[in-house]
């Protein structure tokens, strides 16, 4: 489906997902995170060890302390689920949300961890957007798992290593990964339903089955000011204006209720920097809790104004259902 841009300064067109990179919003740093060479398609042998002991922070969600590697590491990928979760299984192509700590086998030098940044990382898994060892080891794990990995150089950063992080091309890397959540095109917000009692405002469906919610627009005059109401109220932290959000969304035109855009149509989640979106989204989503479904009524001056878009007449009031799944 052709999707018009919700970005302020970008013409209508197909939006593509941004890559993993280095910023100050909790995403892993490029020089020290699992971001790296594209995953190899060659078969990978997975073994159970050897793996170093986790000596402190042994519970899921706690920052771990990990000993030095015991002797020589395996040349194969070593993977062990040290805490067994019971949540959703991670599938190839999902957005994996995880806390992690990474260190060097021989020295136990920690080169990166998400706990110190105060938020889990989130990135596509199994599709070559992180180092091959992560892609090969974490697909098939469950939400709630704690997984320990020992990754040989050929499944990590390769012969070039990551000099900025002190990683040589011969280093085996040890990671402890807590699988916090997983998201895909069938994900929905899971918040608590909030009453929708104003007959002059649209009513949005509360289904959480991953299907697009209904949007019923009343046959009344559209509001002239922005409306931003919870449909499902989550329990995550409030959205900051500087956040990049992982979303499901659907948009309709107030007059006639015709759908003009939807992430549900192509089965792919949307990833947007809030600062670059139309003003109605910027103002309406800032302060809303992660994990929520929000109904936005966006007047023309906070949307596309007097400029028509495909499927959107000029000076249209727009109605959106937005599921705030995660902060990138």
N, C-alpha and C positions, 0 to 999 in steps of 0.2 A: 504494500500500500504506500502510495506517495504521501509523505508526511511533511506538512509545512513547518517551518522552523519556529520554535518558541524563543529562539535566541534574538536578542534585540538588534544586533548588528549583522546578522547573517541572513541572506536571502532564502526564500522558501526552497526546500530541497530535502534530500535524504540525509537524515542525521546519522552520524556514525558514533560508536562508542569510543570514548577517549581511552588512551592507553594508561597503564600503570606508570607512575612517575613520582617525582620528588616534590612534595609541597609541605606546608606547615599545618595541614589539617588532619594529620593522623595517618596519612598514607605512608607506606614504607619508603625509605630513602633509596634511591636508585643504586647507590654504591654499596648498600649493605643488606638490602632486602632480598626476598626470593625472586624479584624481577630479574630476568636474565635472558640467555639465549633461548630461541625457540625449542620446544620439546622435540626430542628425537623420536622418529617413528619406528626405530629398530626395537626388537624385543629386549626387555630388561629383566634380568634375574633379580628377584627379591628374596632376601635372606632375613633371618630373625636377629642376627647379631654378627659381631659383638657390638654392644652399645654401652656408653658410660652410664653410671648411676646418677639418678636424680637425688640429690642429697638434702634439699630443702625446697619448700614451696611445692609439696607433693600432691596437693589437692587441685582439682580442675578449677581454673580461674586464678590460681595463685602464680605469681612470677616464680619460676623454678630456678634453682641453682644446680648446675650440672658439673660433675667431676670431669677430669681429663679422660681421654679415650684410653681403654685398657689394652695397651700394647699396640700391635699393628691393626689398622682398620681393614675391613673387607674391601675387596675391589668391586663388589656388587652393592646394590642398594639395600641397606639394612633398615627394616621397618618393624616397629613394635607398638601395638596399642596398649598403653600402660594403664589407661582408664577407659572402660567400655561405656559408651553412651547409649542412649535408647531413642535418639531423635531421628529425623529424616536422613535418608542416605544421600550423600553427595554424589551428584551425577556429572558426567562430562559436560562442560559448557556452563555449569552453574556459576553464580557469583558466590564464592566461599568467603565467609566472614570468620576470621580467626585471630586469636592472640598467639604470638610466637616469640621464641628466643632462639638466636643462632650464635654458635661459637665454633672455634676451630678445634679439631680433634686433638692435635698434639699439645696445644698450650692452654686449652679451655678459655681462650680470650673471647669474650662476648663482643661480636661485631654489630649486632642489631637486636632490638627487642621492642615489641609493640607496647608492653606494659608501661614502660617509661613514658610513652607518648600519651597514655591515658585513654586509648581507644583501640579496639581491634582493627586490623587491616581488612580490606575487602577487595577481591580481584577475581577475574574469571579463572577457572581451574580446568585442566585437561585439554587446553586448546593452544598451548604454546605461549602464554602470556607470563608465565613464571618459569623458573629453572626446571629442567626435565625431572629432577628428583621429586619435586613437589607434585608435578602433574601425574607422575607414575604412582606415587605413594598415597595420595589423598583422595583420589576418585574412588568411591565405594565406601569411604569411612562414614560414620554417622555423627550427627550433631550431638555433642556431649562427649565425644572421644577426645582423649589426650593421646597424641601419637608422637613417638620419638623416632627420628630419622638420622641415619649416618649416610651422607651423600658423597660418593667419590667424585673427583674433579670432572670426569667426563659427563656427569649428570648434574653438575653444579655450574660454575662459571667458566669451565674449560681451561685450556692452557694459559689463557690470558689472566685468569684470576680476577680479583677486584682490588687493585693496588690501593685505592683510596680507603678501603675498609681493612687493609692489612691482610688480604686473602691472596695467597700465592697460588699459582697454577697447579701445584702439587698437593694442595690442602684438601683433606676430607672435612666436610662440614657436618656439624651436629645441630639438629633443630629439635626443639620441643614445641608442638603445635596443639593448641586447644581449639577444637572446631566449635565455634560459637553458634553459627547459623549457616544456612545455605538458601539461595534465592534463584528462581528461574522464571520463565514466562508464565508459569502457573501459580505464582506466589500472590498472596493477598495480605493486606493488613489484618491484624488479629485483635484489634482493640475492643473496648467495651462500647456497645451501641449507645448512642446518644439520641434522645427524643428529637424528632423533626416535626414540630407542631405548628410552624408558621405556614398557613395555607398560601401565602403570597410568595413563598420561596420554593425552589425545586426540591424534590424528594429523591434521595439517592439510595439505591439498594444496599443492604447490609450483608450480602452473601460474602463468604470467605473461602470459596471453592476455587479461586483462581480465574473465574469467568468474569467478564465485564459486568459491572453493576448497572442496573437500570437507572436512568435519569428521567424523572417525570417533571416537565416544566409546566407551571400553571399558566392558564390563559389570562394573565393579568399583565399590567405594565411592568417592565423590567426595573429593578432598582437602579438608581443613578449613582450609587456609591458601592464600593467593593464589599462583598459579603464573603466571609471565610469562617465556616462552621464545621465543627467535628461531626462526622457521621459515625465513625468508630474512633474512640479516643485511646491511643496507645499509652505505654508507660515509659517510653524512651526519653532521652534528653531533648530539650527544645532545639529546634532548628536554628542555626546561626545564619546571618546573611551571607557569610563567606563559605558556607558549606556547598559541597557537591553531593547531590542526592541521587539515590537509586529509587526509581519510581515505577508504578503502574498508573496509567492515566487514561481518561476518556474525556473528549470534549464535544459539546453540542452547541448549536446556535439557539439563543433564547427564542427567537421567532420561528416557530415550527418544530423546534426540538431536534433538528436533523444533526446526526453525528458527522463531524468533519475530521476527526483524528482519534486514534486509539492505539496504545501500546499493545493491547490485547489482540489486535488484528493480525500482527505479524509474529506474535509469540515471543517477543524480545523485550526485555526491560529497558527503560530509558534511564540514561545517566546524564544529568544536567548540572552545571555550575549555577547556583541560584542567582548569583550576581549578574549573569548574562541573559536571564530570561525576561519575558515581558513583565512589566511592572506589577500587574495583577498577581502574578505568581510570587514575585519577590516580596511584596507586602503581605500577601495572604498566607504564605507558608512560613515566613520568619516567626519564630516563637512557638510554632506548632510542634507537638511531640512526635518523635520517631516512633513508627509502629501504628500511626493513625491513618484513617481515611478522612479526607477533608473535602467538603463541597465549596467550590469557589464560584461566585458570580462576578464576572469581570466586565465592568462598563467599558465602552469604546476607548475612553481616554487612557485606560490602563491596559488596553489590549493592542489592537491593530489600528485604532483610530479610524480615519476616513479612507484608509487604504484597503481595498478588497484583497482577499487571499483565496486560494482555491477552496471552494465550498463555504466561504465566509463572505457575505456581502459587506460592503463598507459600512462603518458605524454600527457594527453588530455588538450586542451584548452576548458574552460567551459564558457557558456553564461547564465547569470541570468537576470530575471526580478524580481525586489524587490519593493514591496509597503511598505513604512515605515509608518505604521498606527499610532503608538504611542510609547512613551517611558514609560516603566514600572516603 
